[in-house]
Amino acid sequence: MKYRILSLFAALAMLATPAMAQQQQMACGERTGLLEHLKDKFKESAAGVGMTGNGAVIELMTSESGSWSLILTFPSGRSCLMATGDGWEQEKAKVAGKDA
């Protein structure tokens, strides 16, 4: 599952460029403030992280209630909230060759 999430991050990150972030008017700002807001308001914490080919970092934040947020932090330090939602369910890791 860990590799599946990282693959998802890589695919999403390839689509996420600074130009895209500006065109869609995403919520962007300082990473620390964004993470504090997600923790305080939604009780979200880090569930996964990955690095893109252009040096950006993508993070998945989730909560026990099922809310989730996807954050992209560019090498410049600017962070943008890429997507949010509800109903997140964490799958248990599967061993290769078993039920795969």
DRENMARNU-221310 format. One record per residue: x negated, y, z of N, C-alpha, C in turn; residue in one letter; residue number from 0. Coordinates in Angstrom, 3 decimals, padded with zeros to 6 digits. Layout:
<pts>
+----------+----------+----------+----------+----------+----------+----------+----------+----------+---+-----+
:     n_px :     n_py :     n_pz :    ca_px :    ca_py :    ca_pz :     c_px :     c_py :     c_pz : r :   k :
+----------+----------+----------+----------+----------+----------+----------+----------+----------+---+-----+
:        X :        Y :        Z :        X :        Y :        Z :        X :        Y :        Z : A : NUM :
...
+----------+----------+----------+----------+----------+----------+----------+----------+----------+---+-----+
</pts>
This chain:
<pts>
+----------+----------+----------+----------+----------+----------+----------+----------+----------+---+-----+
:     n_px :     n_py :     n_pz :    ca_px :    ca_py :    ca_pz :     c_px :     c_py :     c_pz : r :   k :
+----------+----------+----------+----------+----------+----------+----------+----------+----------+---+-----+
: -000.821 : -001.190 :  000.000 :  000.000 :  000.000 :  000.000 : -000.868 :  001.257 :  000.000 : M :   0 :
: -001.993 :  001.193 :  000.740 : -002.867 :  002.355 :  000.813 : -003.319 :  002.763 : -000.588 : K :   1 :
: -003.675 :  001.782 : -001.405 : -004.129 :  002.091 : -002.752 : -002.984 :  002.590 : -003.626 : Y :   2 :
: -001.769 :  002.097 : -003.379 : -000.612 :  002.554 : -004.139 : -000.334 :  004.019 : -003.828 : R :   3 :
: -000.432 :  004.399 : -002.558 : -000.211 :  005.799 : -002.171 : -001.289 :  006.679 : -002.782 : I :   4 :
: -002.545 :  006.225 : -002.727 : -003.625 :  007.022 : -003.299 : -003.449 :  007.155 : -004.809 : L :   5 :
: -002.964 :  006.104 : -005.474 : -002.699 :  006.185 : -006.905 : -001.599 :  007.197 : -007.186 : S :   6 :
: -000.567 :  007.198 : -006.342 :  000.508 :  008.176 : -006.479 : -000.046 :  009.580 : -006.314 : L :   7 :
: -000.913 :  009.771 : -005.308 : -001.528 :  011.076 : -005.094 : -002.299 :  011.502 : -006.332 : F :   8 :
: -003.080 :  010.583 : -006.897 : -003.893 :  010.920 : -008.063 : -003.005 :  011.317 : -009.240 : A :   9 :
: -001.933 :  010.579 : -009.454 : -001.028 :  010.891 : -010.561 : -000.372 :  012.257 : -010.365 : A :  10 :
:  000.088 :  012.527 : -009.160 :  000.713 :  013.816 : -008.884 : -000.286 :  014.950 : -008.987 : L :  11 :
: -001.487 :  014.707 : -008.515 : -002.499 :  015.760 : -008.528 : -002.912 :  016.119 : -009.943 : A :  12 :
: -002.897 :  015.151 : -010.863 : -003.237 :  015.449 : -012.245 : -002.227 :  016.411 : -012.848 : M :  13 :
: -000.986 :  016.330 : -012.378 :  000.048 :  017.227 : -012.872 : -000.002 :  018.593 : -012.204 : L :  14 :
: -000.615 :  018.660 : -011.045 : -000.610 :  019.891 : -010.250 : -001.829 :  020.736 : -010.574 : A :  15 :
: -001.613 :  021.833 : -011.221 : -002.691 :  022.761 : -011.541 : -002.342 :  024.117 : -010.953 : T :  16 :
: -003.319 :  024.986 : -010.766 : -003.001 :  026.307 : -010.241 : -001.964 :  027.033 : -011.095 : P :  17 :
: -002.025 :  026.871 : -012.420 : -001.049 :  027.535 : -013.291 :  000.355 :  027.020 : -012.996 : A :  18 :
:  000.484 :  025.718 : -012.770 :  001.777 :  025.144 : -012.445 :  002.294 :  025.717 : -011.128 : M :  19 :
:  001.421 :  025.832 : -010.159 :  001.826 :  026.344 : -008.855 :  002.364 :  027.768 : -008.980 : A :  20 :
:  001.734 :  028.571 : -009.813 :  002.190 :  029.944 : -009.987 :  003.508 :  029.998 : -010.746 : Q :  21 :
:  003.674 :  029.145 : -011.746 :  004.891 :  029.161 : -012.552 :  006.115 :  028.763 : -011.736 : Q :  22 :
:  005.968 :  027.825 : -010.797 :  007.109 :  027.327 : -010.052 :  007.349 :  028.089 : -008.757 : Q :  23 :
:  006.571 :  029.103 : -008.477 :  006.740 :  029.906 : -007.269 :  006.761 :  029.050 : -006.013 : Q :  24 :
:  005.761 :  028.194 : -005.867 :  005.675 :  027.317 : -004.708 :  005.258 :  028.105 : -003.480 : M :  25 :
:  005.572 :  027.540 : -002.322 :  005.153 :  028.136 : -001.063 :  003.663 :  027.862 : -000.886 : A :  26 :
:  002.860 :  028.895 : -000.963 :  001.407 :  028.749 : -000.862 :  000.880 :  029.676 :  000.227 : C :  27 :
: -000.242 :  029.297 :  000.785 : -000.866 :  030.123 :  001.802 : -002.026 :  029.403 :  002.455 : G :  28 :
: -002.293 :  029.759 :  003.688 : -003.390 :  029.188 :  004.441 : -002.999 :  027.796 :  004.953 : E :  29 :
: -003.868 :  026.795 :  004.766 : -003.577 :  025.404 :  005.096 : -003.200 :  025.213 :  006.562 : R :  30 :
: -003.961 :  025.779 :  007.464 : -003.713 :  025.587 :  008.885 : -002.318 :  026.054 :  009.280 : T :  31 :
: -001.910 :  027.214 :  008.799 : -000.576 :  027.723 :  009.096 :  000.522 :  026.842 :  008.534 : G :  32 :
:  000.309 :  026.332 :  007.337 :  001.287 :  025.450 :  006.702 :  001.433 :  024.153 :  007.499 : L :  33 :
:  000.311 :  023.562 :  007.908 :  000.356 :  022.333 :  008.699 :  001.023 :  022.552 :  010.057 : L :  34 :
:  000.729 :  023.683 :  010.697 :  001.352 :  024.002 :  011.987 :  002.864 :  024.140 :  011.834 : E :  35 :
:  003.304 :  024.783 :  010.763 :  004.733 :  024.950 :  010.507 :  005.410 :  023.579 :  010.337 : H :  36 :
:  004.800 :  022.701 :  009.553 :  005.383 :  021.377 :  009.327 :  005.419 :  020.557 :  010.616 : L :  37 :
:  004.398 :  020.706 :  011.443 :  004.362 :  019.984 :  012.712 :  005.414 :  020.528 :  013.679 : K :  38 :
:  005.474 :  021.836 :  013.822 :  006.406 :  022.455 :  014.772 :  007.865 :  022.297 :  014.366 : D :  39 :
:  008.172 :  022.555 :  013.105 :  009.562 :  022.545 :  012.660 :  010.092 :  021.153 :  012.333 : K :  40 :
:  009.237 :  020.305 :  011.727 :  009.709 :  019.007 :  011.247 :  009.059 :  017.810 :  011.936 : F :  41 :
:  008.106 :  018.058 :  012.836 :  007.380 :  016.987 :  013.542 :  006.617 :  016.094 :  012.564 : K :  42 :
:  006.115 :  016.695 :  011.474 :  005.382 :  015.929 :  010.476 :  003.891 :  015.898 :  010.795 : E :  43 :
:  003.286 :  014.750 :  010.505 :  001.848 :  014.587 :  010.677 :  001.294 :  013.836 :  009.466 : S :  44 :
: -000.011 :  013.833 :  009.325 : -000.661 :  013.252 :  008.152 : -000.400 :  011.751 :  008.043 : A :  45 :
: -000.004 :  011.329 :  006.837 :  000.216 :  009.917 :  006.554 : -000.759 :  009.417 :  005.494 : A :  46 :
: -001.343 :  010.333 :  004.729 : -002.296 :  009.949 :  003.696 : -002.945 :  011.171 :  003.094 : G :  47 :
: -004.119 :  010.947 :  002.522 : -004.878 :  012.038 :  001.930 : -005.686 :  011.482 :  000.759 : V :  48 :
: -005.911 :  012.312 : -000.244 : -006.729 :  011.908 : -001.379 : -007.339 :  013.122 : -002.042 : G :  49 :
: -008.391 :  012.887 : -002.828 : -009.058 :  013.973 : -003.527 : -008.834 :  013.816 : -005.023 : M :  50 :
: -008.584 :  014.919 : -005.690 : -008.369 :  014.904 : -007.134 : -009.697 :  015.048 : -007.864 : T :  51 :
: -009.671 :  014.843 : -009.148 : -010.872 :  014.966 : -009.956 : -011.435 :  016.374 : -010.000 : G :  52 :
: -010.588 :  017.374 : -009.783 : -011.071 :  018.761 : -009.821 : -011.416 :  019.301 : -008.435 : N :  53 :
: -011.468 :  018.406 : -007.436 : -011.891 :  018.806 : -006.099 : -010.788 :  019.270 : -005.179 : G :  54 :
: -009.539 :  019.223 : -005.626 : -008.418 :  019.579 : -004.750 : -008.114 :  018.393 : -003.830 : A :  55 :
: -007.482 :  018.679 : -002.709 : -007.095 :  017.645 : -001.749 : -005.582 :  017.614 : -001.678 : V :  56 :
: -005.022 :  016.413 : -001.766 : -003.578 :  016.258 : -001.670 : -003.276 :  015.476 : -000.399 : I :  57 :
: -002.280 :  015.966 :  000.363 : -001.938 :  015.352 :  001.645 : -000.445 :  015.057 :  001.715 : E :  58 :
: -000.130 :  013.895 :  002.232 :  001.256 :  013.529 :  002.480 :  001.495 :  013.615 :  003.973 : L :  59 :
:  002.479 :  014.412 :  004.361 :  002.864 :  014.570 :  005.758 :  004.227 :  013.900 :  005.931 : M :  60 :
:  004.407 :  013.111 :  006.980 :  005.690 :  012.448 :  007.219 :  006.068 :  012.565 :  008.689 : T :  61 :
:  007.358 :  012.349 :  008.968 :  007.835 :  012.349 :  010.351 :  008.580 :  011.043 :  010.619 : S :  62 :
:  008.783 :  010.729 :  011.881 :  009.530 :  009.536 :  012.260 :  010.987 :  009.625 :  011.817 : E :  63 :
:  011.497 :  010.842 :  011.653 :  012.891 :  011.003 :  011.223 :  013.059 :  010.792 :  009.715 : S :  64 :
:  011.945 :  010.688 :  008.977 :  012.004 :  010.429 :  007.545 :  011.731 :  011.628 :  006.655 : G :  65 :
:  011.514 :  012.819 :  007.238 :  011.177 :  013.967 :  006.390 :  009.743 :  013.796 :  005.896 : S :  66 :
:  009.443 :  014.393 :  004.734 :  008.092 :  014.321 :  004.189 :  007.777 :  015.583 :  003.396 : W :  67 :
:  006.477 :  015.869 :  003.303 :  005.992 :  017.032 :  002.554 :  004.700 :  016.646 :  001.856 : S :  68 :
:  004.508 :  017.151 :  000.658 :  003.306 :  016.915 : -000.116 :  002.593 :  018.254 : -000.294 : L :  69 :
:  001.347 :  018.335 :  000.156 :  000.568 :  019.578 :  000.144 : -000.651 :  019.398 : -000.749 : I :  70 :
: -000.933 :  020.399 : -001.558 : -002.133 :  020.404 : -002.388 : -002.997 :  021.584 : -001.963 : L :  71 :
: -004.259 :  021.302 : -001.614 : -005.199 :  022.353 : -001.233 : -006.282 :  022.430 : -002.294 : T :  72 :
: -006.411 :  023.599 : -002.896 : -007.366 :  023.827 : -003.967 : -008.749 :  024.111 : -003.396 : F :  73 :
: -009.819 :  023.908 : -004.196 : -011.174 :  024.190 : -003.717 : -011.334 :  025.619 : -003.193 : P :  74 :
: -010.515 :  026.535 : -003.662 : -010.581 :  027.923 : -003.197 : -010.108 :  028.063 : -001.748 : S :  75 :
: -009.418 :  027.031 : -001.233 : -008.885 :  027.075 :  000.127 : -007.390 :  027.337 :  000.166 : G :  76 :
: -006.814 :  027.752 : -000.937 : -005.367 :  028.013 : -001.021 : -004.613 :  026.684 : -000.995 : R :  77 :
: -003.570 :  026.611 : -000.174 : -002.747 :  025.404 : -000.065 : -001.333 :  025.709 : -000.538 : S :  78 :
: -000.731 :  024.737 : -001.222 :  000.630 :  024.897 : -001.719 :  001.470 :  023.684 : -001.349 : C :  79 :
:  002.692 :  023.961 : -000.978 :  003.659 :  022.915 : -000.686 :  004.231 :  022.472 : -002.031 : L :  80 :
:  003.906 :  021.267 : -002.458 :  004.278 :  020.776 : -003.784 :  005.693 :  020.204 : -003.827 : M :  81 :
:  006.067 :  019.481 : -002.760 :  007.380 :  018.840 : -002.729 :  007.723 :  018.494 : -001.295 : A :  82 :
:  009.018 :  018.410 : -001.009 :  009.498 :  017.999 :  000.308 :  010.710 :  017.101 :  000.110 : T :  83 :
:  011.058 :  016.359 :  001.146 :  012.231 :  015.514 :  001.042 :  012.564 :  014.826 :  002.345 : G :  84 :
:  013.549 :  013.949 :  002.274 :  014.001 :  013.156 :  003.413 :  014.047 :  011.691 :  003.005 : D :  85 :
:  014.183 :  010.832 :  003.976 :  014.353 :  009.415 :  003.706 :  013.056 :  008.666 :  003.454 : G :  86 :
:  011.919 :  009.211 :  003.922 :  010.643 :  008.517 :  003.732 :  010.652 :  007.227 :  004.534 : W :  87 :
:  010.233 :  006.137 :  003.893 :  010.100 :  004.846 :  004.562 :  008.700 :  004.331 :  004.308 : E :  88 :
:  007.993 :  004.031 :  005.371 :  006.630 :  003.526 :  005.250 :  006.670 :  002.023 :  005.056 : Q :  89 :
:  006.086 :  001.540 :  003.972 :  006.011 :  000.105 :  003.728 :  004.845 : -000.477 :  004.499 : E :  90 :
:  005.002 : -001.724 :  004.884 :  003.892 : -002.418 :  005.528 :  002.896 : -002.824 :  004.449 : K :  91 :
:  001.610 : -002.802 :  004.799 :  000.571 : -003.173 :  003.857 :  000.717 : -004.630 :  003.456 : A :  92 :
:  000.501 : -004.917 :  002.173 :  000.578 : -006.281 :  001.669 : -000.824 : -006.764 :  001.370 : K :  93 :
: -001.081 : -008.031 :  001.677 : -002.365 : -008.641 :  001.381 : -002.355 : -009.073 : -000.080 : V :  94 :
: -003.428 : -008.765 : -000.804 : -003.513 : -009.149 : -002.206 : -003.308 : -010.651 : -002.352 : A :  95 :
: -002.469 : -011.025 : -003.314 : -002.209 : -012.440 : -003.561 : -001.009 : -012.967 : -002.806 : G :  96 :
: -000.566 : -012.237 : -001.781 :  000.610 : -012.634 : -000.998 :  001.722 : -011.657 : -001.273 : K :  97 :
:  002.809 : -012.115 : -001.819 :  003.973 : -011.279 : -002.090 :  003.636 : -010.048 : -002.922 : D :  98 :
:  002.563 : -010.109 : -003.676 :  002.144 : -008.942 : -004.480 :  002.780 : -008.962 : -005.847 : A :  99 :
+----------+----------+----------+----------+----------+----------+----------+----------+----------+---+-----+
</pts>
